[in-house]
């Protein structure tokens, strides 16, 4: 089967953010079932060219890399088009340009709309039978971001997104032949109506096994795209409530894009920025702190940590969609308990007293469930 996979950000075999990790997992899952997958969407300037990946354009879509002028342009496009901001960005490239890519690389036996942005910006995609991958219940995340926003403008923009996204998610789910969600809670929340649906468990491609504890140079590590509002909330909670409870002699490193005000206000923490290998960074860490606060969907860094067998302390939001926690993972939403668990696990790691956890069994279980869910949905799309 030849599948057209439409995604605002395409795959390139070297994912660096959670959305890209999820995309790689889904595309690899489809290809492992023997299907040919053509990925169509936008390639970021930092991404490399790949076979069977056909960009509508090469352009920056990341807020962390955009100038104020570019952000103002995106906002204006969103307001003029009546679209949420993340979809308004894409309207700089007309529907004819997308159609040309489809004509040159189709036809497709099945269409999969990966997340909502491409479908919102290009309504032509809604005119076909398709499956929809819901990475989050987007209107809930936008509403949470609005309530936590620090400026009136951001509160307005997130509230606007929440209103538009709620209506568009209802439309998208009503038109889809199948809906995949990344967690059971999201599947129950989405307005499926006549569409069938299933949970899509993810397995992170090319995860490296955890290294020997003796080689670790970082006591507590975190990695993510911290400039995203939902992630920023968790990071600020860690900085404001957990960090003051940790001993000064613990080494802490936070990789990924971090808001500048957080970097300059915390000299005791190392901020290496975006790293070449997330797995390589985590293999230097004794204990991973997973600090999501709110949102929907699943946390890809949690899945990656479990697959590699890393010890971790996680909020309940960080482990949503995971039924059974590994023996070396603790979960709590209380800052005092979170700090205490981090300290205990670091001590256990230094004493070589942590339980040994092989993440391969977790990955195998996830991979089998992923393939079953994909097969179920593809049958519904192609009937």
N, C-alpha and C positions, 0 to 999 in steps of 0.2 A: 504494500500500500504506500502511495506517495502522499505525505501529510504536509500541508502548509501550516507552519507554526508562526503566528504573528505576535511580535513582542516589541514593545517600545525600545528596549535595549536588547540587541542580539547577543548570541553566545560567541565566545572566542577561544574556549578551551582553557582560559586562565582567569576564572572569576575572582573578584576582589571584594564585592559587597554581597549582602544577603540575597538580594533580588537576582543577581547573576548566578549565585550558587544554586538557587532554586531552579532557574531556567536550565542550567547545565544538567541538573539532576533529572528534570522532566524529559529533556531532549535525549539524554543518554538512555533513559528508561524506554522511550519509544524506539530508539535504534536497537536496543538490546532485544526487542521483540521482533526484529527483522524488518522494520519499516524504514523507508527512505524519508528523511525529514529535511525540508527546506525551510530555513529560518529567515523570516522577512521582518525588517524593522529598521532601527537606527543603530549605527555603529559609532561608539564614542571614539574620540581621537586617540585615546590610550589603548584601544583594543586592536588586535591584529586581524588580518584577513584570514578567513577559514573557508574550506570547501563547503558547499551547500548552505552558505550564509550569504544572503543577498540584501545589502543595505539599500534603503530608500535614499539615505544620505549619510555622510559622516559628519557628525555635529556633536557639540557638547550639550548634554542635558542635565549635568550635575550642578546643583546649587553651590556646592563647595568650591567649584572651579570657575564659577561665573562672576563676571564683573557686575557692578551695580547697574550699569547701563543695560546689560543683557537681562538681568532680573526684571528691570522695568519694562523691557520689551516683552518678556514672557507674560508679565502681569497684564499689559495692555492687550495682548492677543487673547488672553483668557477672558477679559472683560468684554471685548468686542465680539468674541465668538460665543459667549454664554457658556463656556466650558470651565471645568475645574482647571486650576493652574497647570497641573502636570500634563493634561491633554492639550491645553492651549499652546504649550511649547511646540507641539508637533505641527501646528497649522501653518508654520512657515513653509511647509512643503505640501503642495497641493495633492488632491486625491488622484489627479491624472498621473502624477509621478509614481504613486503606489500602484495604480492599475497597470502601468507599464512594467513594473517589476513582476507583478503577478502574471501578466501575459507572456513575459519572456521565460519564466521559470515554472509555470504551471503546465497543464492543469493538475489539480489535486483531488485525490480520492476522499480526503477528509480535511476540514479546516479546524484549527484550534486557536482560539483567541486567548493569549496568555496575559492575564490581568486585564484591566479595563481601558487603558489609555489609548491604544490603537483603535479600539472599537468606538470610543467617544470621538476621536479626531477624524476618523474615516468611516462614516455610516455605511459605505458600500459593503463593509465586512459583515454587516448585520443582515444582508440580503441572501445569505447562503445558510445551509445547514452547518452547524458548528458546535463544538464543545468549548466551554468557557472554564478557564482555570482562575479561581478566585484566590489570590494570595492572602488577602485580608478581607474583612467586612469593612470596606473603606470608609463608609459614612460614619461608622462608630469611631474609628481612629481619628478622623478629621474633627469630630465633635469633641473628643477628649483633648486633642491638640488646641482647639479653640478655648476650652475651659482653662487650660494651663498657659496660654500665650501671655507674653509679658507686655505687649503693646496693643493699643486699640486696633491698629491696622491689622496686625496678625490675627487678633481675635475675630475681626470681621471676615478676613480672607478664609480662615479655617471654617468658620460658621457657614460662609457661602459655599465652600467646597462640600461640607457635610450635607447641605440641602440638595445641591446638584447631584452628588454621588448617590444619595438615597434613591432619588428618582431614576438615575441611570442604572443602578444595580438592579432595581426592579424590572426595568425594561430589558436589560441584558439577560437576566435569569428567565424572563418570560419567553424570550426568543431562542434561547439555547436548547439544543437537543439533550445536552448533558452538562452538568456542572460538577467540577472537581473543586473541593475545598481542602485546605491543608490541616484542618482540625475538625473534630466532631462538633465542637461548639459553633464554629463558623457555619458548618453545613446545616445545623439546626436553626441558625439565625437568618440565613439567606432566604429570600422569598422564592423558593423553587417552583411553586405552583405546579405546572404540568411537566416540568423537566425532571428527569431522573438525576441522581447525584450520588457521589461517593467521596470518601476521604482519600486524599492522595498522600500517603506517607513518603517522606523524602529521604534519600540517601546521598550523602555528599560525595561527589566523584573525587578520586585520587587523594583521599585522606591518608596521611602518614600515621603509622603507629606511634604511640607515645614513647619517648626515649627513657633511658635509665634515670632514676631520680638523682643519682650522683652528679649528673652533667648539668643540672638545672641551675641557672644563674638568677632567675627572677622568682621571688616568693609568691607574688600575686599578680596576675596578668588579666587584661581585658582587651578585646579587639572588636571593632565595629565602625559603622559610619555614624559618628556621634553628632554630626550636624543635622541629622534628621530629627525632627521634633520629638517623636516618640522615644527615640534612643537618648536624646538629650535629657529628657525627664529622669530616666534611670541613672544616667551619669551624674547629674546634679544631686540626686538623692544619695548616691554613694559618696560624693565629695562632701556634702553638707552633714550627713548623719552617720555614715559608716567610718569614713576616713579618720575623723577625730578620735575614734575609739581604738584605732590600731596602733601598735607600738611603733615608735619612730625608726627602729632598726630593721623593719621589714622593707624589702625592696619591692616597688610597685611600678609596673609599666602598662601604659594604655596606648595601644596601637590604633591607627585609623585616623580619619579626619575628625579633629576635636575643635570646638569653638575656641577662638583665641582668648577670650576672657577666662576660660577655665585653665588654659595652659599657663597664662601669666600669673594666676593667683595660687598656683600649687607647685612651688619649687621642689618639694620632696618627691615628686612623681616624675618618672621619665616618660616623655611623649615622643616615640620614634616616628610618628606619622604613618603614612601608608607603607606597609611592608611588602616585600616581593612575595613572600610565602606565609600565608596565615598559619598553615600547619607547622612550618618551621619556627615561627614565633611562639606558638603555643607549646611546642616541645621544649622550650626553654623555661616554661612556667611550672611551678610546683602546684599551684591551685588557681583555677580559673574562676573569676567572679562574673556571674551572669545576672545583670541588674535591671532587666526590663521592668518597667512599671506601666502596665496598661497595654492598650493595643489589642490586636486580634491576630489570627494566623498562628504560625509557629516561628520560633527563633532558630534560624539556621545555624548560628554559632553554637547553640545548645546541641543540635544534632551532630555537628562536627566534633564537639568536645566528647560526646558519648561514644561516637564511632572510634575515636582515637584512644579512649580509655582514660581521659584526663580526670583528675580529681577536681570537683567544683562545688561552689556554693551558689545557689540559684534562688531567685524570687519565684513565687508561684506563677507569675506571668511568663517567666523565662522557660518554664517546663510545661506550658499548656500544650496539649496534643500528645504528651508522652505518658503512657499508662503506668510504667514501672521505672522508677529511678535506679540507676546503677548503685552498687554498694559504696562507691566512693563519692557519691553526690549527696549533699544536704540541701534542704529547701526551707526557707523562712522569709517572711516579709517584714520582720521586726529588725530594725537596725542594730540593736544591741546583740540579738542572737546571730545576725548575719556576721558581725565582726567577730564574735566568739567562735563561730564555726570556721571562719577563715583562719584564725589563729591556731585552732586545734588541728586543722588539716595541714597547715604549714609545718607545725611541730611534728606531726605524724610522718610527713614526707621526709623531713630531715633525719628522722629516726628510722627510715625505711620500714615504717609500720602501717602504711596505707594498704587497704585490700587491693590485690591485683585484679584488674578488670580488663578482660579482652573485649574490645569493642567490635570485633569481627562478627560475633553472634548477633549483636544489635543491628549491624549493617545488613547482614544476611536476611534477618527478619523484615527490616524495612524494605529491602530490595524486592523481596517476594510479594509483599503487600502492595508496593508501588506498581509492579507489573500487572497484578490482578486487577487493580483499580483502573489502570489505563486500558486494559483489554475490555473491561465492562463498559466503559464509556465509549470506546471506539466502535463497539458493536452497535450502540444506540445511535451514534452519529451517522453511520454508513448504512443503516437499514433502509 
